Amino acid sequence: MSLSSKSSIIGKVRELIKSSSSQFRALKFVLLIGVMSFFADFVYEGSRGIIGPYLALLRASAFTVSAVT
């Protein structure tokens, strides 16, 4: 791919980003919600795996740790 074709592609992407068409705004909204959902799942699943050892570190009883996890 030549440099001029890369710059034209970059120009088209910039034009799309600056565009305020309702279809593009809707697509951008859906993509942002998807990214937010990915990071929310990442945090949630990560915290599920560590909550038991964390409670044990806080010296919670075995019953409390098992009930919470």
C-alpha positions in Angstrom: 0.0 0.0 0.0 1.5 3.3 -1.0 1.8 6.3 1.2 -0.8 8.3 -0.7 -3.4 5.6 -0.4 -2.7 5.3 3.4 -3.1 9.1 3.8 -6.4 9.0 1.8 -7.7 6.2 4.1 -6.7 8.2 7.1 -8.4 11.3 5.7 -11.6 9.3 5.1 -11.5 8.0 8.7 -11.1 11.5 10.0 -14.0 12.7 7.9 -16.2 9.9 9.3 -15.2 10.8 12.9 -16.0 14.4 12.3 -19.3 13.5 10.6 -22.4 14.1 12.6 -24.7 11.8 10.7 -27.2 10.0 12.9 -26.1 6.6 11.6 -22.5 7.2 12.5 -23.4 8.6 15.9 -25.5 5.5 16.6 -22.7 3.2 15.5 -20.3 5.1 17.7 -22.7 4.8 20.6 -23.1 1.0 20.2 -19.3 0.5 19.9 -18.7 2.6 23.0 -21.3 0.6 25.0 -19.6 -2.6 23.8 -16.2 -1.4 25.0 -17.7 -0.4 28.3 -19.3 -3.8 28.6 -16.0 -5.5 27.9 -14.2 -3.6 30.7 -17.1 -4.1 33.1 -17.0 -7.9 32.5 -13.2 -7.8 32.8 -13.4 -6.2 36.3 -16.3 -8.3 37.4 -14.8 -11.6 36.5 -11.4 -10.6 37.9 -12.9 -9.6 41.2 -14.9 -12.9 41.5 -11.7 -14.9 41.5 -10.0 -12.9 44.2 -12.7 -12.1 46.6 -12.3 -15.3 48.6 -8.5 -14.9 49.2 -9.1 -11.2 49.9 -11.7 -11.9 52.6 -9.3 -14.5 54.1 -6.6 -11.9 54.1 -9.0 -9.7 56.2 -9.3 -12.6 58.6 -13.0 -13.3 57.9 -14.2 -16.6 59.2 -14.4 -19.6 56.9 -18.2 -19.5 56.9 -18.2 -15.8 55.9 -15.8 -16.4 53.1 -17.8 -19.4 51.8 -21.1 -17.5 52.1 -19.8 -14.5 50.2 -18.1 -16.4 47.4 
